[in-house]
Every structure is written in structure tokens, then in C-alpha cells.
Amino acid sequence: MHEDYAAPLLTRGDFEAIKHDPLLILEWGTKAVVSLQKGEAALKAQLEAIQSQLQDASKDVKFDSQRYKEVMDATAELERDHRMLSMRCSDTESGNKRLARVVDEMRQEKEAMREELRTLGGSLGLLDRQHADTVAAVAVMEKAGPEEEAKGKGLQEAIARKIESLDILTNEIVSCTNNVTSLQRKVEKLECERLVLEAETLALEQTTSQQERTINYLQYESAKLNDTFNARASELVEAKKQTAAMLLELQLQVTRAEEEMARLHNAVANETSLTGRQNIWQAKELHAKTEDLLTAHQELAKERGKMRTEQALMQEKLYRLKNNVLVVEKQNQVLNGTLQQLEEEDELLRANYNERKNEALEEMNKQLAIAQQLSAELEEARENLYLLNSKVCMTCRLSIFPSELPSPFPRKGEEAQKERDVM
């Protein structure tokens, strides 16, 4: 029945092939659900066949070796199904281990990103200090006047280098944001895999409940067979009692016949000529009765042997059914323990996943806040640079800045230039 059945768990190669494609994951999950439904339908059909066979067996009191063989084959098929369920549980455990390895890899990537964020924080602090030094130097340059033009030119080059370093840091922040996005995608893929595992766990629970119902039905049939055996045993006891009564009655009849033969023998000795024919007739009748008694005794012996054979067969059948029930109960206990372990592991994985998801969201919010703060500081530095540019006259500006920087506010820059020309 299960020759074409495939385990609904992925190998390592298939997992690597479809882990980045949600459509393939959905298709594989649909196929796994259909396969589990087919297996469940096959188990239901097999259970119905076993029930019909047991009902036919209960209707027919006589032992049928062919039906008993079919019942034993069905029991062996149930054992194979239990073994397949155990294999599926082991495959589910291996899938959980693979998920744990993926989570460890994500944790390592997260630690690397934290180290990178610490490095960026140190660089930002250094840039803040350098920016403060630059602002102080610009203030000193404004106070010094034309004598500090050479120093201002050097400071302008330093400011340009700092701006370039800020651009580099901005690019690094963008790359960190992309890494966070990729981590979110990985988290979504792990969520899809968790949903697939929940579906498989639900199918396993349904299969386990079906096996429990089968075990209950087998226990019911075993109890019914016990009742039938007890009834047949009581009938056998009654038959033995009746046989003993018949034997006593036959012994009494034999004793009476012997007494009658002795009396007839005496009568024949006294009245030979008168009762010859009567003695012959009575001898024939006695012989016929003796043959009838022997025939009845042989039939009773045959019936007794037949009853003993049926009793031995029923005892053997009952013993085998009890052994099958014990095996099914042990397998059910093993499956219940495995299912409970899987539920505990699933709850632990779900808690770890929620915790890591919250940590990733908090880390992403922190990174976004840092990026916004860096952008604001960069914009403020640029505005201060343009303000400094607007405060210096054209000749000084050209001597300090080799090329005119574009103004972020062109209209305001033109108005400021006109005011300086008027002055």
C-alpha cells in the first residue's frame, strides 16, 4: 500500500534549492499535504476492511484460517504504518535540527552586524570630535582674517575629506540596512518552514488518533472473542455433563441387560424347549442395543475431540490477538512520547523565534535611528559649510575654495550674493 509513498520531508539538496523561493515552498507543502491525505485515506480503507472481516468472523462462530490470515496481514500492515510514522518523526527531528543550524547562522550574522555597528559608533564619535574641532578652527579662521587664508585652505581640504568619509559611512549604513532586509527575508522563510512543520504535526496527530481508534476497536473485538470463548467453554462443560449422564445411563442399561441375560439364561436352563425362540430374539435385540451404545460412545468421543481442537484454536487465536494488542499499545505509547517531545521542541522553537524576531526589530529600529541621526548631522555640516561660504567674500572664497560649491538653496544663494555686491 505504501510502495509509492514518499516522506514529506526535504533532503538537504532540495532544501537548498527551494529555500529562497516562496512559490516552490508552497508547492512542496501542498504536495506533502496531499500525500498525507492519501495515506490517511488508505489507512481508513484498510481499517474498514479489517472491521468488515472482524464482523464476518463474529457472525461465523467457526474458526476460518483464511480470515485469520487476512486479519494477521492487516495487523502487520498496521505495524508497518507505525514504523513509517516513526521514520517521519525522525525526519521531522532532523528538519528541526536543520532549522536550529540556520538559526545559529543567523545569530552569528547578527553578532557580526553588532560588531560592525559598534565600529560605526566609534567612527561616528570620532567624526563628531573632528567636526567640533573643524568648527572651532573655522571660528578661529574667521577671527584671524586674511592672515589665516593658508590655514583656511588646509581646513577646507580637511572638511572635504571629512565629507567624503561621511559619504563612505552613509554607504556603509545603506549596506547595513540591506543586511537587515535580508535578515527579515530569512525570518519570513523560517516562518514558512514553521507553518509547514505545524501542518505535518497536525497530520501526525490525526494519524495517531486514527491508530488509537483502531486499537480501541481491536480491544473491543478481543473482549468479544473472550466472551465467545467463555460461552463455548460453558457449552463444552454442559456437553461433558450430558455425556457423563449418558454414560451413567448406558452403564445402568448394560447392568440391567446383564441381569436380564442372567435371568434369561436361568430360564433357558429350566425351560429350554419352551423359550428357545424368545431367547434368540432377545439376544439379537441385546446385540443391537450394544452396537448402538458403542456407536453413540464413538460419536461422543469424536465430538469431544472436535471440541478440544476448537478450544485449542480459539485459545491460540486469543493469545495472538492479545499479543497484537500489547504491541499496538507499546507502539502507541512510543508515538505519544515522540509527539509530546515534538510539541515541546516546537514550543521552544516558537519562543526562540519570537525572541529573536523582537531583538531583530529592536536592532533595526536602533540602526534606523542612527542612520537618521547621521543624515541630520551630515545635513547640518553641509548647511554650516554653505553658511561659512556665504559669509566670506568672493575673493576669499575663490582663494579658499578652488571650485564653487553648488548651493542647496540656489535662490537664497543668489540673494546673499546680491547683498554682498551692494555692500
Beta strands, then each sheet from edge to edge (+ up, - down):
end
